[in-house]
Amino acid sequence: MAKKKCACACEKKSELNIQPLGDRIVVERDEAQSISAGGIYLPETAKNKPSRGIVACTGNGKLLKDGSRSELQVKAGDHVLFLSYAGEEFKLDGKEYLLLREEDILAIIG
């Protein structure tokens, strides 16, 4: 099976072997902090999963009742803040990603 390029605006970033459907978005989570604010090293088990990330790829929008698609408010490359326990985690080509709906994104970080 041939690799498909993501059909969204992430052409410049990298090739992903996935195309999210509808209003779903693929996010690459930011790295967890390994040192606390006080300078103490945190082991893997004590680290909180960050609720920030970079949009890797987007679907083509939510299907409306009239058959058209709504435009997503985020695009590939946007830094976003999302709900802590939102979405579904998965691995692709050795990297961890998060698949979530547009409504799970709280803000775009400038």
TIVOMI-649175 format. One record per residue (C-alpha): residue number from 1; x, z, y. Coordinates in steps of 0.25 Angstrom, whole numbers, plus 2048, in hexadecimal, padded with zeros to 3 digits. Layout:
BEGIN
+-----+------+-----+-------+
: num : east :  up : north :
+-----+------+-----+-------+
: NUM :    X :   Z :     Y :
...
+-----+------+-----+-------+
This chain:
BEGIN
+-----+------+-----+-------+
: num : east :  up : north :
+-----+------+-----+-------+
:   1 :  800 : 800 :   800 :
:   2 :  806 : 7FC :   80E :
:   3 :  807 : 806 :   819 :
:   4 :  7FD : 804 :   824 :
:   5 :  801 : 807 :   832 :
:   6 :  7F8 : 811 :   839 :
:   7 :  7EE : 809 :   841 :
:   8 :  7ED : 812 :   84D :
:   9 :  7F6 : 813 :   859 :
:  10 :  802 : 81A :   851 :
:  11 :  809 : 80C :   84F :
:  12 :  815 : 811 :   857 :
:  13 :  817 : 81E :   850 :
:  14 :  818 : 81B :   841 :
:  15 :  811 : 815 :   835 :
:  16 :  807 : 81E :   82E :
:  17 :  801 : 81B :   821 :
:  18 :  7F3 : 820 :   826 :
:  19 :  7E7 : 81C :   82E :
:  20 :  7DE : 827 :   833 :
:  21 :  7CF : 824 :   833 :
:  22 :  7C5 : 826 :   83E :
:  23 :  7C9 : 831 :   848 :
:  24 :  7D4 : 837 :   83F :
:  25 :  7E2 : 839 :   844 :
:  26 :  7EF : 83B :   83D :
:  27 :  7F8 : 845 :   844 :
:  28 :  806 : 849 :   841 :
:  29 :  807 : 858 :   843 :
:  30 :  812 : 85E :   84C :
:  31 :  81D : 866 :   846 :
:  32 :  81A : 875 :   844 :
:  33 :  823 : 87F :   84C :
:  34 :  82E : 885 :   844 :
:  35 :  832 : 88F :   84E :
:  36 :  828 : 899 :   855 :
:  37 :  828 : 89C :   864 :
:  38 :  830 : 8A8 :   862 :
:  39 :  83B : 8A0 :   85A :
:  40 :  837 : 8A4 :   84C :
:  41 :  839 : 89A :   841 :
:  42 :  82B : 897 :   83A :
:  43 :  82B : 893 :   82B :
:  44 :  822 : 888 :   827 :
:  45 :  818 : 891 :   822 :
:  46 :  816 : 898 :   830 :
:  47 :  815 : 88B :   838 :
:  48 :  808 : 887 :   83D :
:  49 :  804 : 879 :   83C :
:  50 :  804 : 873 :   84A :
:  51 :  7F7 : 86D :   84F :
:  52 :  7FE : 863 :   857 :
:  53 :  803 : 855 :   853 :
:  54 :  804 : 846 :   856 :
:  55 :  7FA : 83C :   853 :
:  56 :  800 : 832 :   849 :
:  57 :  7F4 : 829 :   847 :
:  58 :  7E5 : 828 :   84A :
:  59 :  7D9 : 822 :   844 :
:  60 :  7D0 : 818 :   84B :
:  61 :  7C6 : 821 :   851 :
:  62 :  7B9 : 828 :   84C :
:  63 :  7AE : 81F :   848 :
:  64 :  7A2 : 820 :   851 :
:  65 :  793 : 81E :   84E :
:  66 :  793 : 810 :   855 :
:  67 :  79F : 80B :   84C :
:  68 :  7A9 : 80C :   856 :
:  69 :  7B5 : 815 :   856 :
:  70 :  7B9 : 820 :   860 :
:  71 :  7C7 : 81F :   866 :
:  72 :  7D0 : 82B :   862 :
:  73 :  7D5 : 834 :   86D :
:  74 :  7E3 : 835 :   867 :
:  75 :  7ED : 82B :   863 :
:  76 :  7FA : 82A :   85B :
:  77 :  805 : 832 :   861 :
:  78 :  7FC : 83C :   868 :
:  79 :  800 : 84B :   867 :
:  80 :  7F4 : 852 :   863 :
:  81 :  7EF : 861 :   861 :
:  82 :  7E5 : 862 :   855 :
:  83 :  7DE : 86D :   84E :
:  84 :  7E7 : 875 :   845 :
:  85 :  7E0 : 873 :   838 :
:  86 :  7DA : 865 :   83B :
:  87 :  7DC : 859 :   832 :
:  88 :  7E3 : 856 :   825 :
:  89 :  7F2 : 856 :   823 :
:  90 :  7F8 : 84C :   81B :
:  91 :  806 : 846 :   818 :
:  92 :  80A : 837 :   81A :
:  93 :  818 : 832 :   818 :
:  94 :  81E : 840 :   817 :
:  95 :  818 : 844 :   825 :
:  96 :  80C : 84E :   827 :
:  97 :  800 : 849 :   82F :
:  98 :  7F2 : 84F :   833 :
:  99 :  7E6 : 846 :   832 :
: 100 :  7DB : 84B :   83C :
: 101 :  7CF : 847 :   843 :
: 102 :  7CF : 844 :   852 :
: 103 :  7C6 : 850 :   855 :
: 104 :  7D1 : 85A :   84F :
: 105 :  7DA : 856 :   85A :
: 106 :  7D9 : 860 :   866 :
: 107 :  7E2 : 859 :   870 :
: 108 :  7ED : 84F :   873 :
: 109 :  7FA : 855 :   878 :
: 110 :  800 : 84E :   884 :
+-----+------+-----+-------+
